[in-house]
Amino acid sequence: MRKRTKVKVSGAGEAGAAFGPLGAYIGYALRRAQSASFRQLERSASDLALSPGQFSLLTAVDATPGINQQRLAALFGLDKSTLSPAVEALARRGLVLRTKAPEDARAWALTLTLEGRHTLGRMRAKVEAQERIMASALGAPGEAKRLLAALRRIEAALDAA
């Protein structure tokens, strides 16, 4: 007989919906944790109107000023056509400056504007506050580092599969 896992809806008791085997899947648990992380970050950073993905892009551009969109897409494992609208949105908001790349006039070199650096700093503070919440949920000293190491091993194993 299959074990039935029920969804607990905050303040509403049992939702009555069964997950089936989902509750035992690592990938499903990762996805739920990521969703919870994104929801909490979007709530805490609503004043900045930055998604977790946009935060990631700003962070990478800040770490590698002048990076072109092709390299940025490769860094995140995205198709350039998927990344372009996100970069366009950041440029429209005045957070990213696009200039012709010196090594390839067909490519855009990306840098943060002053407003982009300011917004990134404010968002980073919110992300770091969330990181402290997650680390405190893990409890034991060093558990966060062990979890990160395990997640990186999972990523490498799946990429190699």
Helices and strands as residue ranges (DSSP letters): E 6-9, E 13-18, G 20-24, H 26-44, G 46-48, H 52-63, E 67-68, H 69-76, H 80-92, E 96-101, E 104-112, H 114-138, H 143-160
